[in-house]
């Protein structure tokens, strides 16, 4: 007998999880770069990844409400 109540992962769920993981990793990398006094380009790269992933999460959320 199969359990029909088991949740299934969709591509959207996986994409959202990966975006959140990238946001957290890039934010932590930016913080580590601050403590390690890294070059400016490291901060800019981490910030760009954070902003792009965060923006993608916002867009996905707003599209899901329609």
PDB file with SEQRES, HELIX, SHEET and CRYST1 records, atoms N, CA, C and O in Angstrom:
SEQRES   1 A   66  UNK UNK UNK UNK UNK UNK UNK UNK UNK UNK UNK UNK UNK          
SEQRES   2 A   66  UNK UNK UNK UNK UNK UNK UNK UNK UNK UNK UNK UNK UNK          
SEQRES   3 A   66  UNK UNK UNK UNK UNK UNK UNK UNK UNK UNK UNK UNK UNK          
SEQRES   4 A   66  UNK UNK UNK UNK UNK UNK UNK UNK UNK UNK UNK UNK UNK          
SEQRES   5 A   66  UNK UNK UNK UNK UNK UNK UNK UNK UNK UNK UNK UNK UNK          
SEQRES   6 A   66  UNK                                                          
HELIX    1 AA1 UNK A   11  UNK A   35  1                                  25    
HELIX    2 AA2 UNK A   40  UNK A   65  1                                  26    
CRYST1    1.000    1.000    1.000  90.00  90.00  90.00 P 1           1          
ATOM      1  N   UNK A   1       0.846  -1.164   0.000  1.00  0.00           N  
ATOM      2  CA  UNK A   1       0.000   0.000   0.000  1.00  0.00           C  
ATOM      3  C   UNK A   1       0.901   1.240   0.000  1.00  0.00           C  
ATOM      4  O   UNK A   1       1.843   1.320   0.788  1.00  0.00           O  
ATOM      5  N   UNK A   2       0.613   2.219  -0.890  1.00  0.00           N  
ATOM      6  CA  UNK A   2       1.412   3.427  -0.979  1.00  0.00           C  
ATOM      7  C   UNK A   2       0.825   4.517  -0.102  1.00  0.00           C  
ATOM      8  O   UNK A   2      -0.389   4.626   0.067  1.00  0.00           O  
ATOM      9  N   UNK A   3       1.707   5.305   0.440  1.00  0.00           N  
ATOM     10  CA  UNK A   3       1.298   6.440   1.244  1.00  0.00           C  
ATOM     11  C   UNK A   3       1.163   7.646   0.319  1.00  0.00           C  
ATOM     12  O   UNK A   3       2.163   8.129  -0.212  1.00  0.00           O  
ATOM     13  N   UNK A   4      -0.043   8.132   0.120  1.00  0.00           N  
ATOM     14  CA  UNK A   4      -0.270   9.259  -0.786  1.00  0.00           C  
ATOM     15  C   UNK A   4      -0.095  10.597  -0.093  1.00  0.00           C  
ATOM     16  O   UNK A   4      -0.203  11.639  -0.739  1.00  0.00           O  
ATOM     17  N   UNK A   5       0.173  10.595   1.213  1.00  0.00           N  
ATOM     18  CA  UNK A   5       0.343  11.833   1.960  1.00  0.00           C  
ATOM     19  C   UNK A   5       1.787  12.321   1.955  1.00  0.00           C  
ATOM     20  O   UNK A   5       2.074  13.386   2.502  1.00  0.00           O  
ATOM     21  N   UNK A   6       2.691  11.574   1.357  1.00  0.00           N  
ATOM     22  CA  UNK A   6       4.097  11.986   1.380  1.00  0.00           C  
ATOM     23  C   UNK A   6       4.297  13.196   0.471  1.00  0.00           C  
ATOM     24  O   UNK A   6       3.793  13.226  -0.652  1.00  0.00           O  
ATOM     25  N   UNK A   7       5.031  14.187   0.960  1.00  0.00           N  
ATOM     26  CA  UNK A   7       5.255  15.392   0.164  1.00  0.00           C  
ATOM     27  C   UNK A   7       6.232  15.115  -0.980  1.00  0.00           C  
ATOM     28  O   UNK A   7       7.157  14.315  -0.841  1.00  0.00           O  
ATOM     29  N   UNK A   8       6.015  15.773  -2.085  1.00  0.00           N  
ATOM     30  CA  UNK A   8       6.918  15.647  -3.219  1.00  0.00           C  
ATOM     31  C   UNK A   8       7.603  16.986  -3.439  1.00  0.00           C  
ATOM     32  O   UNK A   8       6.997  18.041  -3.255  1.00  0.00           O  
ATOM     33  N   UNK A   9       8.857  16.937  -3.830  1.00  0.00           N  
ATOM     34  CA  UNK A   9       9.602  18.151  -4.110  1.00  0.00           C  
ATOM     35  C   UNK A   9       9.403  18.547  -5.563  1.00  0.00           C  
ATOM     36  O   UNK A   9       9.514  17.727  -6.474  1.00  0.00           O  
ATOM     37  N   UNK A  10       9.107  19.816  -5.753  1.00  0.00           N  
ATOM     38  CA  UNK A  10       8.985  20.334  -7.110  1.00  0.00           C  
ATOM     39  C   UNK A  10      10.274  21.064  -7.469  1.00  0.00           C  
ATOM     40  O   UNK A  10      11.114  21.327  -6.608  1.00  0.00           O  
ATOM     41  N   UNK A  11      10.416  21.385  -8.739  1.00  0.00           N  
ATOM     42  CA  UNK A  11      11.587  22.151  -9.182  1.00  0.00           C  
ATOM     43  C   UNK A  11      11.625  23.509  -8.502  1.00  0.00           C  
ATOM     44  O   UNK A  11      12.700  24.024  -8.197  1.00  0.00           O  
ATOM     45  N   UNK A  12      10.455  24.089  -8.263  1.00  0.00           N  
ATOM     46  CA  UNK A  12      10.379  25.383  -7.582  1.00  0.00           C  
ATOM     47  C   UNK A  12      10.881  25.312  -6.152  1.00  0.00           C  
ATOM     48  O   UNK A  12      11.543  26.234  -5.676  1.00  0.00           O  
ATOM     49  N   UNK A  13      10.568  24.218  -5.463  1.00  0.00           N  
ATOM     50  CA  UNK A  13      11.038  24.037  -4.090  1.00  0.00           C  
ATOM     51  C   UNK A  13      12.560  23.925  -4.052  1.00  0.00           C  
ATOM     52  O   UNK A  13      13.214  24.508  -3.188  1.00  0.00           O  
ATOM     53  N   UNK A  14      13.107  23.177  -4.991  1.00  0.00           N  
ATOM     54  CA  UNK A  14      14.560  23.000  -5.054  1.00  0.00           C  
ATOM     55  C   UNK A  14      15.237  24.324  -5.394  1.00  0.00           C  
ATOM     56  O   UNK A  14      16.259  24.669  -4.799  1.00  0.00           O  
ATOM     57  N   UNK A  15      14.677  25.065  -6.343  1.00  0.00           N  
ATOM     58  CA  UNK A  15      15.252  26.359  -6.725  1.00  0.00           C  
ATOM     59  C   UNK A  15      15.227  27.330  -5.552  1.00  0.00           C  
ATOM     60  O   UNK A  15      16.209  28.030  -5.302  1.00  0.00           O  
ATOM     61  N   UNK A  16      14.116  27.375  -4.835  1.00  0.00           N  
ATOM     62  CA  UNK A  16      14.011  28.266  -3.674  1.00  0.00           C  
ATOM     63  C   UNK A  16      15.034  27.893  -2.607  1.00  0.00           C  
ATOM     64  O   UNK A  16      15.671  28.771  -2.025  1.00  0.00           O  
ATOM     65  N   UNK A  17      15.194  26.613  -2.352  1.00  0.00           N  
ATOM     66  CA  UNK A  17      16.168  26.169  -1.344  1.00  0.00           C  
ATOM     67  C   UNK A  17      17.592  26.535  -1.771  1.00  0.00           C  
ATOM     68  O   UNK A  17      18.389  26.991  -0.951  1.00  0.00           O  
ATOM     69  N   UNK A  18      17.910  26.339  -3.043  1.00  0.00           N  
ATOM     70  CA  UNK A  18      19.251  26.686  -3.528  1.00  0.00           C  
ATOM     71  C   UNK A  18      19.499  28.188  -3.458  1.00  0.00           C  
ATOM     72  O   UNK A  18      20.603  28.622  -3.128  1.00  0.00           O  
ATOM     73  N   UNK A  19      18.482  28.978  -3.765  1.00  0.00           N  
ATOM     74  CA  UNK A  19      18.645  30.435  -3.663  1.00  0.00           C  
ATOM     75  C   UNK A  19      18.895  30.857  -2.222  1.00  0.00           C  
ATOM     76  O   UNK A  19      19.747  31.707  -1.964  1.00  0.00           O  
ATOM     77  N   UNK A  20      18.162  30.274  -1.285  1.00  0.00           N  
ATOM     78  CA  UNK A  20      18.380  30.606   0.126  1.00  0.00           C  
ATOM     79  C   UNK A  20      19.780  30.182   0.584  1.00  0.00           C  
ATOM     80  O   UNK A  20      20.442  30.902   1.332  1.00  0.00           O  
ATOM     81  N   UNK A  21      20.215  29.027   0.134  1.00  0.00           N  
ATOM     82  CA  UNK A  21      21.555  28.564   0.498  1.00  0.00           C  
ATOM     83  C   UNK A  21      22.604  29.530  -0.041  1.00  0.00           C  
ATOM     84  O   UNK A  21      23.558  29.862   0.662  1.00  0.00           O  
ATOM     85  N   UNK A  22      22.436  29.986  -1.288  1.00  0.00           N  
ATOM     86  CA  UNK A  22      23.381  30.938  -1.868  1.00  0.00           C  
ATOM     87  C   UNK A  22      23.369  32.276  -1.135  1.00  0.00           C  
ATOM     88  O   UNK A  22      24.417  32.895  -0.955  1.00  0.00           O  
ATOM     89  N   UNK A  23      22.185  32.724  -0.709  1.00  0.00           N  
ATOM     90  CA  UNK A  23      22.104  33.975   0.053  1.00  0.00           C  
ATOM     91  C   UNK A  23      22.892  33.856   1.353  1.00  0.00           C  
ATOM     92  O   UNK A  23      23.672  34.743   1.701  1.00  0.00           O  
ATOM     93  N   UNK A  24      22.685  32.763   2.057  1.00  0.00           N  
ATOM     94  CA  UNK A  24      23.371  32.576   3.344  1.00  0.00           C  
ATOM     95  C   UNK A  24      24.883  32.457   3.134  1.00  0.00           C  
ATOM     96  O   UNK A  24      25.657  33.085   3.858  1.00  0.00           O  
ATOM     97  N   UNK A  25      25.305  31.669   2.164  1.00  0.00           N  
ATOM     98  CA  UNK A  25      26.739  31.477   1.919  1.00  0.00           C  
ATOM     99  C   UNK A  25      27.401  32.793   1.520  1.00  0.00           C  
ATOM    100  O   UNK A  25      28.483  33.116   2.010  1.00  0.00           O  
ATOM    101  N   UNK A  26      26.759  33.553   0.636  1.00  0.00           N  
ATOM    102  CA  UNK A  26      27.373  34.805   0.198  1.00  0.00           C  
ATOM    103  C   UNK A  26      27.398  35.843   1.316  1.00  0.00           C  
ATOM    104  O   UNK A  26      28.342  36.628   1.406  1.00  0.00           O  
ATOM    105  N   UNK A  27      26.385  35.858   2.161  1.00  0.00           N  
ATOM    106  CA  UNK A  27      26.383  36.785   3.292  1.00  0.00           C  
ATOM    107  C   UNK A  27      27.476  36.416   4.296  1.00  0.00           C  
ATOM    108  O   UNK A  27      28.163  37.298   4.813  1.00  0.00           O  
ATOM    109  N   UNK A  28      27.640  35.140   4.570  1.00  0.00           N  
ATOM    110  CA  UNK A  28      28.697  34.697   5.490  1.00  0.00           C  
ATOM    111  C   UNK A  28      30.072  34.966   4.879  1.00  0.00           C  
ATOM    112  O   UNK A  28      30.994  35.374   5.585  1.00  0.00           O  
ATOM    113  N   UNK A  29      30.211  34.743   3.578  1.00  0.00           N  
ATOM    114  CA  UNK A  29      31.484  35.022   2.912  1.00  0.00           C  
ATOM    115  C   UNK A  29      31.803  36.510   2.962  1.00  0.00           C  
ATOM    116  O   UNK A  29      32.960  36.889   3.145  1.00  0.00           O  
ATOM    117  N   UNK A  30      30.804  37.344   2.804  1.00  0.00           N  
ATOM    118  CA  UNK A  30      31.020  38.787   2.890  1.00  0.00           C  
ATOM    119  C   UNK A  30      31.438  39.195   4.298  1.00  0.00           C  
ATOM    120  O   UNK A  30      32.305  40.052   4.467  1.00  0.00           O  
ATOM    121  N   UNK A  31      30.827  38.586   5.300  1.00  0.00           N  
ATOM    122  CA  UNK A  31      31.193  38.879   6.677  1.00  0.00           C  
ATOM    123  C   UNK A  31      32.621  38.408   6.966  1.00  0.00           C  
ATOM    124  O   UNK A  31      33.389  39.110   7.623  1.00  0.00           O  
ATOM    125  N   UNK A  32      32.970  37.228   6.477  1.00  0.00           N  
ATOM    126  CA  UNK A  32      34.331  36.727   6.663  1.00  0.00           C  
ATOM    127  C   UNK A  32      35.338  37.608   5.935  1.00  0.00           C  
ATOM    128  O   UNK A  32      36.445  37.829   6.426  1.00  0.00           O  
ATOM    129  N   UNK A  33      34.958  38.108   4.774  1.00  0.00           N  
ATOM    130  CA  UNK A  33      35.846  39.011   4.038  1.00  0.00           C  
ATOM    131  C   UNK A  33      36.047  40.311   4.808  1.00  0.00           C  
ATOM    132  O   UNK A  33      37.127  40.900   4.758  1.00  0.00           O  
ATOM    133  N   UNK A  34      35.025  40.758   5.514  1.00  0.00           N  
ATOM    134  CA  UNK A  34      35.154  41.969   6.326  1.00  0.00           C  
ATOM    135  C   UNK A  34      36.134  41.755   7.476  1.00  0.00           C  
ATOM    136  O   UNK A  34      36.981  42.605   7.749  1.00  0.00           O  
ATOM    137  N   UNK A  35      36.012  40.623   8.140  1.00  0.00           N  
ATOM    138  CA  UNK A  35      36.917  40.338   9.247  1.00  0.00           C  
ATOM    139  C   UNK A  35      38.333  40.071   8.759  1.00  0.00           C  
ATOM    140  O   UNK A  35      39.300  40.381   9.455  1.00  0.00           O  
ATOM    141  N   UNK A  36      38.459  39.506   7.584  1.00  0.00           N  
ATOM    142  CA  UNK A  36      39.766  39.192   7.035  1.00  0.00           C  
ATOM    143  C   UNK A  36      40.386  40.325   6.250  1.00  0.00           C  
ATOM    144  O   UNK A  36      41.483  40.177   5.711  1.00  0.00           O  
ATOM    145  N   UNK A  37      39.697  41.463   6.175  1.00  0.00           N  
ATOM    146  CA  UNK A  37      40.179  42.639   5.455  1.00  0.00           C  
ATOM    147  C   UNK A  37      40.555  42.295   4.016  1.00  0.00           C  
ATOM    148  O   UNK A  37      41.651  42.610   3.555  1.00  0.00           O  
ATOM    149  N   UNK A  38      39.636  41.650   3.324  1.00  0.00           N  
ATOM    150  CA  UNK A  38      39.857  41.248   1.936  1.00  0.00           C  
ATOM    151  C   UNK A  38      39.736  42.455   1.012  1.00  0.00           C  
ATOM    152  O   UNK A  38      39.321  43.538   1.425  1.00  0.00           O  
ATOM    153  N   UNK A  39      40.102  42.246  -0.229  1.00  0.00           N  
ATOM    154  CA  UNK A  39      40.012  43.311  -1.220  1.00  0.00           C  
ATOM    155  C   UNK A  39      38.555  43.685  -1.484  1.00  0.00           C  
ATOM    156  O   UNK A  39      37.631  42.928  -1.186  1.00  0.00           O  
ATOM    157  N   UNK A  40      38.386  44.868  -2.047  1.00  0.00           N  
ATOM    158  CA  UNK A  40      37.052  45.383  -2.320  1.00  0.00           C  
ATOM    159  C   UNK A  40      36.278  44.500  -3.293  1.00  0.00           C  
ATOM    160  O   UNK A  40      35.063  44.350  -3.163  1.00  0.00           O  
ATOM    161  N   UNK A  41      36.972  43.916  -4.263  1.00  0.00           N  
ATOM    162  CA  UNK A  41      36.270  43.101  -5.262  1.00  0.00           C  
ATOM    163  C   UNK A  41      35.605  41.887  -4.629  1.00  0.00           C  
ATOM    164  O   UNK A  41      34.584  41.414  -5.127  1.00  0.00           O  
ATOM    165  N   UNK A  42      36.171  41.373  -3.532  1.00  0.00           N  
ATOM    166  CA  UNK A  42      35.563  40.227  -2.843  1.00  0.00           C  
ATOM    167  C   UNK A  42      34.226  40.646  -2.232  1.00  0.00           C  
ATOM    168  O   UNK A  42      33.233  39.924  -2.329  1.00  0.00           O  
ATOM    169  N   UNK A  43      34.216  41.816  -1.604  1.00  0.00           N  
ATOM    170  CA  UNK A  43      32.972  42.326  -1.021  1.00  0.00           C  
ATOM    171  C   UNK A  43      31.925  42.579  -2.102  1.00  0.00           C  
ATOM    172  O   UNK A  43      30.748  42.260  -1.930  1.00  0.00           O  
ATOM    173  N   UNK A  44      32.365  43.152  -3.205  1.00  0.00           N  
ATOM    174  CA  UNK A  44      31.433  43.440  -4.296  1.00  0.00           C  
ATOM    175  C   UNK A  44      30.852  42.158  -4.893  1.00  0.00           C  
ATOM    176  O   UNK A  44      29.658  42.095  -5.190  1.00  0.00           O  
ATOM    177  N   UNK A  45      31.681  41.151  -5.067  1.00  0.00           N  
ATOM    178  CA  UNK A  45      31.206  39.885  -5.629  1.00  0.00           C  
ATOM    179  C   UNK A  45      30.203  39.216  -4.686  1.00  0.00           C  
ATOM    180  O   UNK A  45      29.151  38.748  -5.121  1.00  0.00           O  
ATOM    181  N   UNK A  46      30.535  39.174  -3.404  1.00  0.00           N  
ATOM    182  CA  UNK A  46      29.617  38.565  -2.429  1.00  0.00           C  
ATOM    183  C   UNK A  46      28.313  39.358  -2.347  1.00  0.00           C  
ATOM    184  O   UNK A  46      27.231  38.774  -2.277  1.00  0.00           O  
ATOM    185  N   UNK A  47      28.415  40.671  -2.354  1.00  0.00           N  
ATOM    186  CA  UNK A  47      27.227  41.512  -2.301  1.00  0.00           C  
ATOM    187  C   UNK A  47      26.361  41.339  -3.534  1.00  0.00           C  
ATOM    188  O   UNK A  47      25.134  41.302  -3.434  1.00  0.00           O  
ATOM    189  N   UNK A  48      26.990  41.232  -4.693  1.00  0.00           N  
ATOM    190  CA  UNK A  48      26.237  41.052  -5.930  1.00  0.00           C  
ATOM    191  C   UNK A  48      25.469  39.726  -5.916  1.00  0.00           C  
ATOM    192  O   UNK A  48      24.305  39.672  -6.315  1.00  0.00           O  
ATOM    193  N   UNK A  49      26.122  38.670  -5.458  1.00  0.00           N  
ATOM    194  CA  UNK A  49      25.446  37.364  -5.379  1.00  0.00           C  
ATOM    195  C   UNK A  49      24.275  37.437  -4.399  1.00  0.00           C  
ATOM    196  O   UNK A  49      23.198  36.907  -4.673  1.00  0.00           O  
ATOM    197  N   UNK A  50      24.487  38.090  -3.265  1.00  0.00           N  
ATOM    198  CA  UNK A  50      23.427  38.218  -2.268  1.00  0.00           C  
ATOM    199  C   UNK A  50      22.235  38.981  -2.836  1.00  0.00           C  
ATOM    200  O   UNK A  50      21.088  38.563  -2.682  1.00  0.00           O  
ATOM    201  N   UNK A  51      22.516  40.097  -3.490  1.00  0.00           N  
ATOM    202  CA  UNK A  51      21.435  40.923  -4.040  1.00  0.00           C  
ATOM    203  C   UNK A  51      20.697  40.189  -5.161  1.00  0.00           C  
ATOM    204  O   UNK A  51      19.468  40.221  -5.212  1.00  0.00           O  
ATOM    205  N   UNK A  52      21.426  39.538  -6.047  1.00  0.00           N  
ATOM    206  CA  UNK A  52      20.777  38.828  -7.152  1.00  0.00           C  
ATOM    207  C   UNK A  52      19.907  37.681  -6.653  1.00  0.00           C  
ATOM    208  O   UNK A  52      18.782  37.505  -7.122  1.00  0.00           O  
ATOM    209  N   UNK A  53      20.415  36.908  -5.715  1.00  0.00           N  
ATOM    210  CA  UNK A  53      19.628  35.790  -5.182  1.00  0.00           C  
ATOM    211  C   UNK A  53      18.430  36.290  -4.384  1.00  0.00           C  
ATOM    212  O   UNK A  53      17.334  35.738  -4.486  1.00  0.00           O  
ATOM    213  N   UNK A  54      18.640  37.332  -3.593  1.00  0.00           N  
ATOM    214  CA  UNK A  54      17.530  37.911  -2.844  1.00  0.00           C  
ATOM    215  C   UNK A  54      16.463  38.467  -3.772  1.00  0.00           C  
ATOM    216  O   UNK A  54      15.268  38.295  -3.531  1.00  0.00           O  
ATOM    217  N   UNK A  55      16.897  39.132  -4.830  1.00  0.00           N  
ATOM    218  CA  UNK A  55      15.948  39.646  -5.818  1.00  0.00           C  
ATOM    219  C   UNK A  55      15.174  38.534  -6.495  1.00  0.00           C  
ATOM    220  O   UNK A  55      13.972  38.658  -6.728  1.00  0.00           O  
ATOM    221  N   UNK A  56      15.862  37.445  -6.811  1.00  0.00           N  
ATOM    222  CA  UNK A  56      15.190  36.305  -7.433  1.00  0.00           C  
ATOM    223  C   UNK A  56      14.149  35.706  -6.482  1.00  0.00           C  
ATOM    224  O   UNK A  56      13.072  35.298  -6.916  1.00  0.00           O  
ATOM    225  N   UNK A  57      14.466  35.655  -5.200  1.00  0.00           N  
ATOM    226  CA  UNK A  57      13.501  35.144  -4.223  1.00  0.00           C  
ATOM    227  C   UNK A  57      12.270  36.049  -4.133  1.00  0.00           C  
ATOM    228  O   UNK A  57      11.143  35.565  -4.028  1.00  0.00           O  
ATOM    229  N   UNK A  58      12.492  37.359  -4.174  1.00  0.00           N  
ATOM    230  CA  UNK A  58      11.375  38.306  -4.116  1.00  0.00           C  
ATOM    231  C   UNK A  58      10.497  38.162  -5.356  1.00  0.00           C  
ATOM    232  O   UNK A  58       9.270  38.123  -5.254  1.00  0.00           O  
ATOM    233  N   UNK A  59      11.122  38.085  -6.513  1.00  0.00           N  
ATOM    234  CA  UNK A  59      10.366  37.942  -7.772  1.00  0.00           C  
ATOM    235  C   UNK A  59       9.552  36.653  -7.758  1.00  0.00           C  
ATOM    236  O   UNK A  59       8.381  36.654  -8.139  1.00  0.00           O  
ATOM    237  N   UNK A  60      10.164  35.553  -7.323  1.00  0.00           N  
ATOM    238  CA  UNK A  60       9.447  34.277  -7.261  1.00  0.00           C  
ATOM    239  C   UNK A  60       8.262  34.370  -6.296  1.00  0.00           C  
ATOM    240  O   UNK A  60       7.191  33.826  -6.565  1.00  0.00           O  
ATOM    241  N   UNK A  61       8.461  35.054  -5.186  1.00  0.00           N  
ATOM    242  CA  UNK A  61       7.389  35.190  -4.208  1.00  0.00           C  
ATOM    243  C   UNK A  61       6.241  36.030  -4.767  1.00  0.00           C  
ATOM    244  O   UNK A  61       5.073  35.680  -4.595  1.00  0.00           O  
ATOM    245  N   UNK A  62       6.570  37.126  -5.429  1.00  0.00           N  
ATOM    246  CA  UNK A  62       5.531  37.978  -5.982  1.00  0.00           C  
ATOM    247  C   UNK A  62       4.784  37.304  -7.124  1.00  0.00           C  
ATOM    248  O   UNK A  62       3.572  37.478  -7.253  1.00  0.00           O  
ATOM    249  N   UNK A  63       5.479  36.546  -7.945  1.00  0.00           N  
ATOM    250  CA  UNK A  63       4.825  35.822  -9.037  1.00  0.00           C  
ATOM    251  C   UNK A  63       3.920  34.728  -8.502  1.00  0.00           C  
ATOM    252  O   UNK A  63       2.896  34.418  -9.111  1.00  0.00           O  
ATOM    253  N   UNK A  64       4.286  34.137  -7.368  1.00  0.00           N  
ATOM    254  CA  UNK A  64       3.489  33.080  -6.787  1.00  0.00           C  
ATOM    255  C   UNK A  64       2.177  33.571  -6.219  1.00  0.00           C  
ATOM    256  O   UNK A  64       1.248  32.782  -6.051  1.00  0.00           O  
ATOM    257  N   UNK A  65       2.078  34.854  -5.920  1.00  0.00           N  
ATOM    258  CA  UNK A  65       0.860  35.406  -5.348  1.00  0.00           C  
ATOM    259  C   UNK A  65      -0.203  35.701  -6.391  1.00  0.00           C  
ATOM    260  O   UNK A  65      -1.376  35.865  -6.056  1.00  0.00           O  
ATOM    261  N   UNK A  66       0.197  35.768  -7.646  1.00  0.00           N  
ATOM    262  CA  UNK A  66      -0.782  36.099  -8.692  1.00  0.00           C  
ATOM    263  C   UNK A  66      -1.667  34.937  -9.006  1.00  0.00           C  
ATOM    264  O   UNK A  66      -2.546  35.043  -9.861  1.00  0.00           O  
TER     265      UNK A  66                                                      
END                                                                             
